[in-house]
Amino acid sequence: MTKTASDMSTTMLEPEAPLLGEQLCFALYSTHLAMGKVYRQLLQDLGVTYPQYLVLLVLWESGALTVSEISARLFLDSPTLTPLLKRMEVQGLVLRTRDRVDERKVLVALTPQGRALRKRARAVYNGVAEASGCSAQELQSLRDQLLMLRERLFRAA
């Protein structure tokens, strides 16, 4: 017996998996896209991309770090991070040098220009908070829930 178009559409309306709008992964993905748009606008004034901004945040917080340490903090692999750091060095934001003790390690430090961006970056944080329409308490709760979810997912992976 051949299925008709109406038989097939009925089958498609009763999927075994949840619908797209019911999927947690899609909610996270589409929220990530929306967040990226907000950050793109806010970071234009700083002249950096979102991944570069993340590197700056890590270095503002911790000072000079090795590429491996930055990689671990940002959940980025070295082949992704290295070209990013090279572009930041060309922009005058960071300086990459070989470790004197272990030349296999590359140390990354902020330049004065990279350190100077920190004051202006506060506007980025405030702009994201404003765009979200959430209170500081709501944002903290969301962040905490996402961190817990990330930890559980990494453990399960």
Residue frames as a rotation matrix with the C-alpha (Angstrom) as fourth column:
MET 1
0.582 0.813 0.000 0.00
0.813 -0.582 0.000 0.00
0.000 0.000 -1.000 0.00
THR 2
-0.376 -0.704 0.602 1.40
0.712 -0.636 -0.299 3.38
0.593 0.316 0.741 -1.04
LYS 3
-0.204 0.255 -0.945 1.28
0.808 -0.502 -0.309 6.26
-0.553 -0.827 -0.103 1.43
THR 4
0.460 0.407 0.789 -0.43
0.758 -0.643 -0.109 9.45
0.463 0.648 -0.604 0.28
ALA 5
-0.405 -0.605 0.685 0.83
0.201 -0.790 -0.579 12.94
0.892 -0.097 0.442 0.95
SER 6
0.282 0.576 0.768 -1.75
-0.666 -0.459 0.588 13.34
0.691 -0.677 0.254 3.74
ASP 7
0.910 -0.034 -0.413 -0.60
0.261 0.821 0.507 10.07
0.322 -0.569 0.756 5.34
MET 8
0.010 -0.998 -0.058 2.99
0.817 0.042 -0.575 11.32
0.576 -0.042 0.816 5.27
SER 9
-0.315 -0.104 0.943 2.10
-0.210 -0.962 -0.177 14.74
0.925 -0.254 0.281 6.69
THR 10
0.760 0.601 0.248 0.24
-0.420 0.162 0.893 13.04
0.496 -0.783 0.376 9.56
THR 11
0.653 -0.607 -0.454 3.32
0.696 0.717 0.042 10.95
0.300 -0.343 0.890 10.24
MET 12
-0.321 -0.827 0.461 5.48
0.538 -0.560 -0.630 14.09
0.779 0.046 0.625 10.24
LEU 13
0.075 0.424 0.902 3.15
-0.495 -0.770 0.403 15.76
0.866 -0.477 0.153 12.76
GLU 14
0.915 0.252 0.315 3.63
-0.399 0.441 0.804 12.92
0.064 -0.861 0.504 15.23
PRO 15
0.191 -0.927 -0.322 7.41
-0.480 0.198 -0.855 12.65
0.856 0.318 -0.408 15.50
GLU 16
0.535 -0.114 -0.837 9.10
0.608 0.740 0.288 10.34
0.586 -0.663 0.465 17.94
ALA 17
-0.527 -0.757 -0.387 11.51
0.843 -0.405 -0.355 13.10
0.112 -0.513 0.851 19.01
PRO 18
0.115 0.552 -0.826 10.33
0.579 -0.713 -0.396 16.46
-0.807 -0.432 -0.402 20.36
LEU 19
0.753 0.230 0.616 9.63
0.643 -0.455 -0.616 19.17
0.138 0.860 -0.490 17.81
LEU 20
-0.081 -0.862 0.501 12.30
0.645 -0.428 -0.633 21.78
0.760 0.272 0.590 17.01
GLY 21
0.017 0.169 0.986 10.81
-0.377 -0.912 0.163 24.37
0.926 -0.374 0.048 19.36
GLU 22
0.920 0.347 0.185 10.80
-0.313 0.361 0.878 21.83
0.238 -0.866 0.440 22.19
GLN 23
0.547 -0.786 -0.288 14.51
0.653 0.616 -0.440 20.98
0.524 0.053 0.850 21.83
LEU 24
0.766 -0.381 -0.517 16.87
0.304 -0.495 0.814 22.36
-0.566 -0.781 -0.264 24.50
CYS 25
-0.210 -0.928 0.308 19.74
0.766 0.040 0.641 22.26
-0.607 0.370 0.703 21.99
PHE 26
-0.137 0.205 0.969 17.87
0.852 -0.474 0.221 24.56
0.505 0.856 -0.110 19.60
ALA 27
0.896 0.442 -0.048 16.93
0.390 -0.730 0.561 26.97
0.213 -0.522 -0.826 22.39
LEU 28
0.433 -0.824 -0.364 20.61
0.370 -0.206 0.906 27.19
-0.822 -0.527 0.216 23.34
TYR 29
-0.353 -0.586 0.729 21.76
0.886 0.042 0.463 27.45
-0.302 0.809 0.504 19.71
SER 30
0.177 0.504 0.845 19.32
0.758 -0.617 0.210 30.19
0.627 0.604 -0.492 18.73
THR 31
0.950 0.080 -0.301 20.03
0.279 -0.647 0.709 32.10
-0.138 -0.758 -0.637 21.97
HIS 32
0.060 -0.998 -0.033 23.75
0.608 0.010 0.794 31.84
-0.791 -0.068 0.608 21.16
LEU 33
-0.288 -0.114 0.951 23.04
0.930 -0.269 0.250 33.38
0.227 0.957 0.183 17.73
ALA 34
0.684 0.613 0.397 21.05
0.472 -0.786 0.400 36.24
0.557 -0.087 -0.826 19.28
MET 35
0.763 -0.478 -0.434 23.77
0.311 -0.317 0.896 36.82
-0.566 -0.819 -0.093 21.88
GLY 36
-0.186 -0.875 0.446 26.37
0.861 0.074 0.503 36.88
-0.473 0.478 0.740 19.11
LYS 37
0.106 0.314 0.943 24.46
0.784 -0.610 0.115 39.64
0.611 0.728 -0.311 17.29
VAL 38
0.967 0.254 -0.022 24.33
0.202 -0.714 0.670 41.75
0.155 -0.652 -0.742 20.44
TYR 39
0.452 -0.870 -0.197 28.04
0.411 0.008 0.911 41.24
-0.791 -0.493 0.361 21.12
ARG 40
-0.109 -0.490 0.865 28.99
0.994 -0.040 0.103 42.02
-0.016 0.871 0.492 17.50
GLN 41
0.536 0.400 0.744 27.34
0.453 -0.879 0.147 45.43
0.712 0.258 -0.652 17.81
LEU 42
0.997 -0.076 -0.026 28.83
-0.013 -0.477 0.879 46.18
-0.079 -0.876 -0.477 21.21
LEU 43
0.390 -0.913 0.117 32.35
0.526 0.325 0.786 45.01
-0.756 -0.245 0.607 20.34
GLN 44
0.553 -0.154 0.819 32.60
0.763 -0.301 -0.572 47.15
0.335 0.941 -0.049 17.19
ASP 45
0.907 -0.166 0.387 33.71
-0.258 -0.945 0.199 50.08
0.332 -0.281 -0.900 19.32
LEU 46
0.578 -0.724 0.377 36.54
-0.337 0.209 0.918 47.99
-0.744 -0.657 -0.123 20.80
GLY 47
0.301 -0.438 -0.847 37.58
-0.948 -0.044 -0.314 46.67
0.100 0.898 -0.428 17.39
VAL 48
-0.792 -0.545 0.276 37.60
-0.581 0.812 -0.062 43.03
-0.190 -0.209 -0.959 18.49
THR 49
-0.229 0.687 -0.689 35.62
-0.397 0.581 0.711 39.91
0.889 0.436 0.140 17.72
TYR 50
0.705 0.575 0.415 33.81
-0.623 0.223 0.750 37.89
0.339 -0.787 0.515 20.37
PRO 51
0.783 -0.463 -0.415 36.53
0.526 0.850 0.043 35.19
0.333 -0.252 0.909 20.60
GLN 52
-0.243 -0.883 0.401 39.16
0.411 -0.468 -0.782 37.95
0.879 -0.025 0.477 20.91
TYR 53
0.100 0.396 0.913 37.06
-0.665 -0.656 0.358 39.54
0.740 -0.643 0.198 23.65
LEU 54
0.955 0.258 -0.147 37.05
-0.091 0.723 0.684 36.22
0.283 -0.640 0.714 25.53
VAL 55
0.238 -0.948 -0.212 40.86
0.781 0.317 -0.539 36.07
0.578 -0.037 0.815 25.33
LEU 56
-0.352 -0.338 0.873 41.03
-0.109 -0.912 -0.396 39.63
0.930 -0.234 0.284 26.65
LEU 57
0.580 0.648 0.494 38.71
-0.592 -0.081 0.802 38.75
0.559 -0.758 0.336 29.54
VAL 58
0.852 -0.307 -0.424 40.94
0.447 0.848 0.283 35.83
0.273 -0.431 0.860 30.54
LEU 59
-0.116 -0.983 0.139 44.10
0.760 -0.178 -0.625 37.91
0.639 0.033 0.768 30.34
TRP 60
-0.089 0.158 0.983 42.56
-0.390 -0.914 0.111 40.88
0.916 -0.374 0.143 32.20
GLU 61
0.828 0.512 0.228 41.62
-0.426 0.312 0.849 38.44
0.363 -0.800 0.477 34.96
SER 62
0.920 -0.392 0.016 44.78
0.331 0.799 0.502 36.34
-0.209 -0.456 0.865 35.13
GLY 63
0.347 -0.846 -0.406 47.64
-0.608 -0.532 0.589 38.26
-0.714 0.042 -0.699 33.56
ALA 64
-0.182 -0.511 -0.840 50.08
-0.969 0.239 0.065 36.49
0.167 0.826 -0.539 31.25
LEU 65
0.405 0.349 0.845 49.18
-0.457 0.878 -0.143 32.86
-0.792 -0.328 0.515 30.50
THR 66
-0.785 -0.583 0.209 50.38
-0.147 0.504 0.851 30.09
-0.601 0.638 -0.482 28.24
VAL 67
-0.560 0.574 -0.597 48.42
-0.748 -0.042 0.662 29.23
0.355 0.818 0.453 25.13
SER 68
-0.615 0.316 -0.723 47.43
0.287 0.943 0.168 25.93
0.735 -0.104 -0.670 26.81
GLU 69
-0.783 0.327 -0.529 46.08
0.509 -0.153 -0.847 27.76
-0.358 -0.932 -0.047 29.86
ILE 70
-0.627 0.578 -0.522 44.02
-0.641 -0.764 -0.074 30.11
-0.442 0.288 0.850 27.70
SER 71
-0.607 0.342 -0.717 42.85
-0.472 0.571 0.672 27.15
0.640 0.746 -0.185 25.66
ALA 72
-0.726 0.296 -0.620 41.67
0.580 0.747 -0.323 25.31
0.368 -0.595 -0.715 28.80
ARG 73
-0.756 0.423 -0.499 39.87
0.183 -0.594 -0.783 28.36
-0.628 -0.684 0.372 30.19
LEU 74
-0.400 0.581 -0.709 38.00
-0.782 -0.620 -0.068 29.06
-0.479 0.527 0.702 26.94
PHE 75
0.173 0.432 0.885 37.33
0.039 0.895 -0.444 25.46
-0.984 0.111 0.138 25.88
LEU 76
0.816 -0.018 -0.577 39.16
-0.563 -0.249 -0.788 26.15
-0.130 0.968 -0.213 22.59
ASP 77
0.703 -0.636 0.320 41.70
0.606 0.770 0.198 23.86
-0.372 0.055 0.927 21.00
SER 78
-0.030 -0.866 -0.499 45.15
0.270 -0.487 0.831 25.16
-0.962 -0.110 0.248 20.14
PRO 79
-0.663 -0.241 0.708 44.66
0.728 0.008 0.685 25.10
-0.171 0.970 0.170 16.32
THR 80
0.359 0.840 0.407 41.68
0.832 -0.486 0.269 27.43
0.423 0.242 -0.873 16.79
LEU 81
0.803 -0.004 -0.596 43.34
0.447 -0.657 0.607 29.66
-0.394 -0.754 -0.525 19.36
THR 82
-0.133 -0.990 -0.042 46.75
0.701 -0.124 0.702 30.17
-0.701 0.064 0.711 17.73
PRO 83
-0.450 -0.029 0.892 45.53
0.801 -0.454 0.390 32.07
0.394 0.890 0.228 14.61
LEU 84
0.662 0.743 0.100 43.28
0.570 -0.585 0.576 34.15
0.487 -0.324 -0.811 16.85
LEU 85
0.622 -0.511 -0.593 46.25
0.480 -0.349 0.805 35.11
-0.618 -0.785 0.029 19.04
LYS 86
-0.433 -0.785 0.443 48.37
0.840 -0.172 0.515 35.90
-0.328 0.595 0.734 15.97
ARG 87
-0.005 0.519 0.855 45.68
0.700 -0.609 0.373 38.33
0.714 0.600 -0.360 14.74
MET 88
0.901 0.346 -0.260 45.51
0.418 -0.536 0.733 39.91
0.114 -0.770 -0.628 18.20
GLU 89
0.136 -0.935 -0.327 49.29
0.686 -0.149 0.712 40.33
-0.715 -0.321 0.621 18.17
VAL 90
-0.499 -0.259 0.827 49.12
0.838 -0.388 0.385 42.07
0.221 0.885 0.410 14.78
GLN 91
0.435 0.764 0.477 46.43
0.512 -0.646 0.566 44.37
0.741 -0.001 -0.672 16.24
GLY 92
-0.425 -0.710 0.561 48.83
-0.137 -0.563 -0.815 45.25
0.895 -0.423 0.142 19.06
LEU 93
0.496 0.732 0.468 46.62
-0.619 -0.080 0.781 43.77
0.609 -0.677 0.413 21.81
VAL 94
0.923 -0.208 0.323 48.86
-0.107 0.667 0.737 40.90
-0.369 -0.715 0.594 22.97
LEU 95
0.133 -0.934 -0.332 52.48
-0.970 -0.053 -0.237 39.85
0.203 0.354 -0.913 22.83
ARG 96
0.991 0.132 -0.020 53.42
-0.129 0.984 0.123 36.19
0.036 -0.120 0.992 22.34
THR 97
0.122 -0.992 0.037 56.82
-0.950 -0.127 -0.286 35.00
0.289 0.000 -0.957 23.56
ARG 98
0.273 -0.153 -0.950 58.47
0.024 0.988 -0.153 31.63
0.962 0.019 0.273 24.09
ASP 99
0.985 0.033 0.167 58.86
-0.168 0.050 0.985 30.53
0.024 -0.998 0.055 27.70
ARG 100
0.260 -0.966 0.012 62.54
-0.894 -0.245 -0.375 30.80
0.365 0.087 -0.927 28.69
VAL 101
-0.242 -0.312 0.919 62.41
-0.751 0.659 0.026 27.59
-0.614 -0.684 -0.394 30.73
ASP 102
-0.291 0.251 0.923 60.39
0.429 0.897 -0.109 25.49
-0.855 0.365 -0.368 28.27
GLU 103
-0.785 -0.148 -0.601 60.52
-0.361 -0.679 0.639 26.79
-0.502 0.719 0.480 24.70
ARG 104
-0.810 0.566 0.154 57.62
0.530 0.593 0.606 24.56
0.252 0.572 -0.780 23.72
LYS 105
0.055 0.842 -0.537 55.34
0.932 -0.236 -0.274 26.87
-0.358 -0.485 -0.798 25.70
VAL 106
-0.522 -0.095 0.847 54.15
0.512 -0.830 0.222 30.19
0.682 0.549 0.482 24.31
LEU 107
-0.464 0.318 -0.827 53.31
0.744 -0.367 -0.558 32.90
-0.481 -0.874 -0.067 26.83
VAL 108
-0.160 0.510 0.845 50.64
0.681 -0.563 0.468 35.45
0.714 0.651 -0.258 25.97
ALA 109
-0.434 -0.014 -0.901 50.57
0.769 -0.527 -0.362 38.82
-0.470 -0.850 0.240 27.70
LEU 110
0.685 0.715 0.142 48.58
0.710 -0.610 -0.351 41.98
-0.164 0.342 -0.925 27.20
THR 111
-0.455 -0.703 0.546 50.21
0.749 -0.634 -0.192 45.01
0.481 0.322 0.815 25.66
PRO 112
-0.864 0.166 -0.475 49.45
0.190 -0.766 -0.614 48.47
-0.465 -0.621 0.631 27.09
GLN 113
-0.703 0.633 -0.325 46.88
-0.661 -0.411 0.628 48.82
0.264 0.656 0.707 24.28
GLY 114
-0.350 0.556 -0.754 45.24
0.173 0.829 0.531 45.52
0.921 0.055 -0.386 25.31
ARG 115
-0.620 0.077 -0.781 45.15
0.785 0.061 -0.617 46.56
0.000 -0.995 -0.098 28.98
ALA 116
-0.944 0.207 -0.256 43.65
-0.177 -0.975 -0.135 49.94
-0.278 -0.082 0.957 28.04
LEU 117
-0.597 0.758 -0.262 40.62
-0.267 0.120 0.956 48.29
0.756 0.641 0.131 26.43
ARG 118
-0.671 0.316 -0.670 39.48
0.666 0.654 -0.359 46.96
0.325 -0.687 -0.650 29.81
LYS 119
-0.780 0.380 -0.497 37.92
0.097 -0.712 -0.696 50.26
-0.618 -0.591 0.518 30.92
ARG 120
-0.580 0.552 -0.599 35.95
-0.813 -0.438 0.384 50.53
-0.050 0.709 0.703 27.68
ALA 121
-0.758 0.240 -0.606 34.83
-0.044 0.908 0.416 46.90
0.651 0.342 -0.678 27.92
ARG 122
-0.859 0.490 -0.148 32.59
0.208 0.070 -0.976 47.65
-0.468 -0.869 -0.161 30.89
ALA 123
-0.377 0.729 -0.572 30.15
-0.802 -0.566 -0.192 49.17
-0.464 0.386 0.797 28.39
VAL 124
-0.559 0.137 -0.818 29.96
-0.525 0.705 0.477 45.76
0.642 0.696 -0.322 26.65
TYR 125
-0.882 0.207 -0.423 28.91
0.433 0.710 -0.555 44.00
0.186 -0.673 -0.716 29.84
ASN 126
-0.637 0.659 -0.400 26.33
-0.042 -0.548 -0.835 46.70
-0.770 -0.515 0.377 30.60
GLY 127
-0.453 0.439 -0.776 25.04
-0.887 -0.314 0.340 46.63
-0.094 0.842 0.531 27.02
VAL 128
-0.712 0.175 -0.680 24.47
-0.086 0.940 0.331 42.86
0.697 0.294 -0.654 27.12
ALA 129
-0.824 0.419 -0.382 22.68
0.503 0.230 -0.833 43.15
-0.261 -0.878 -0.400 30.46
GLU 130
-0.512 0.635 -0.578 20.47
-0.451 -0.772 -0.448 45.90
-0.731 0.032 0.682 29.06
ALA 131
-0.529 0.274 -0.803 19.73
-0.796 0.167 0.581 44.01
0.293 0.947 0.130 25.83
SER 132
-0.885 0.143 -0.443 18.70
0.205 0.974 -0.095 40.93
0.418 -0.175 -0.892 27.80
GLY 133
-0.105 0.878 0.467 15.97
-0.468 -0.458 0.756 42.78
0.878 -0.139 0.459 29.65
CYS 134
0.394 0.172 -0.903 16.84
0.544 0.748 0.380 40.71
0.741 -0.641 0.201 32.72
SER 135
0.888 -0.146 0.436 17.63
-0.431 -0.596 0.678 41.85
0.161 -0.789 -0.592 36.23
ALA 136
-0.119 -0.992 0.050 21.12
-0.900 0.086 -0.428 41.26
0.420 -0.096 -0.902 37.63
GLN 137
-0.267 0.096 0.959 19.65
-0.703 0.661 -0.262 38.46
-0.659 -0.744 -0.109 39.76
GLU 138
0.785 0.599 0.159 18.00
-0.293 0.584 -0.758 36.80
-0.547 0.548 0.633 36.75
LEU 139
0.609 -0.632 -0.480 21.24
-0.611 0.013 -0.792 36.97
0.506 0.775 -0.378 34.76
GLN 140
-0.385 -0.770 0.508 23.21
-0.920 0.282 -0.271 35.44
0.065 -0.572 -0.817 37.64
SER 141
0.086 0.514 0.853 20.66
-0.506 0.761 -0.407 32.64
-0.858 -0.396 0.326 37.98
LEU 142
0.935 0.243 -0.257 20.74
-0.331 0.341 -0.880 31.91
-0.126 0.908 0.399 34.24
ARG 143
0.205 -0.951 -0.232 24.55
-0.804 -0.028 -0.594 31.88
0.558 0.308 -0.770 34.23
ASP 144
-0.401 -0.343 0.850 24.64
-0.846 0.495 -0.199 29.53
-0.352 -0.799 -0.488 37.23
GLN 145
0.497 0.669 0.552 22.16
-0.339 0.736 -0.587 27.15
-0.799 0.105 0.592 35.60
LEU 146
0.878 -0.212 -0.430 24.13
-0.409 0.137 -0.902 27.15
0.250 0.968 0.034 32.34
LEU 147
-0.138 -0.978 0.156 27.41
-0.926 0.072 -0.372 26.48
0.352 -0.196 -0.915 34.17
MET 148
-0.205 0.152 0.967 25.81
-0.632 0.734 -0.250 23.55
-0.747 -0.662 -0.054 35.97
LEU 149
0.834 0.543 0.096 24.41
-0.238 0.512 -0.825 22.22
-0.497 0.666 0.556 32.68
ARG 150
0.539 -0.713 -0.449 27.82
-0.694 -0.073 -0.717 22.58
0.478 0.698 -0.534 30.99
GLU 151
-0.381 -0.710 0.592 29.51
-0.920 0.356 -0.165 20.67
-0.094 -0.607 -0.789 33.81
ARG 152
0.134 0.528 0.839 26.97
-0.386 0.807 -0.446 17.84
-0.913 -0.264 0.312 33.61
LEU 153
0.940 0.237 -0.244 27.23
-0.299 0.234 -0.925 17.63
-0.162 0.943 0.291 29.82
PHE 154
0.170 -0.951 -0.258 31.05
-0.868 -0.021 -0.496 17.48
0.467 0.308 -0.829 29.91
ARG 155
-0.401 -0.281 0.872 30.88
-0.760 0.633 -0.145 14.72
-0.511 -0.721 -0.468 32.50
ALA 156
0.422 0.686 0.592 28.46
-0.183 0.704 -0.686 12.77
-0.888 0.181 0.423 30.31
ALA 157
0.799 -0.101 -0.593 30.42
-0.601 -0.143 -0.786 13.31
-0.005 0.985 -0.175 27.09
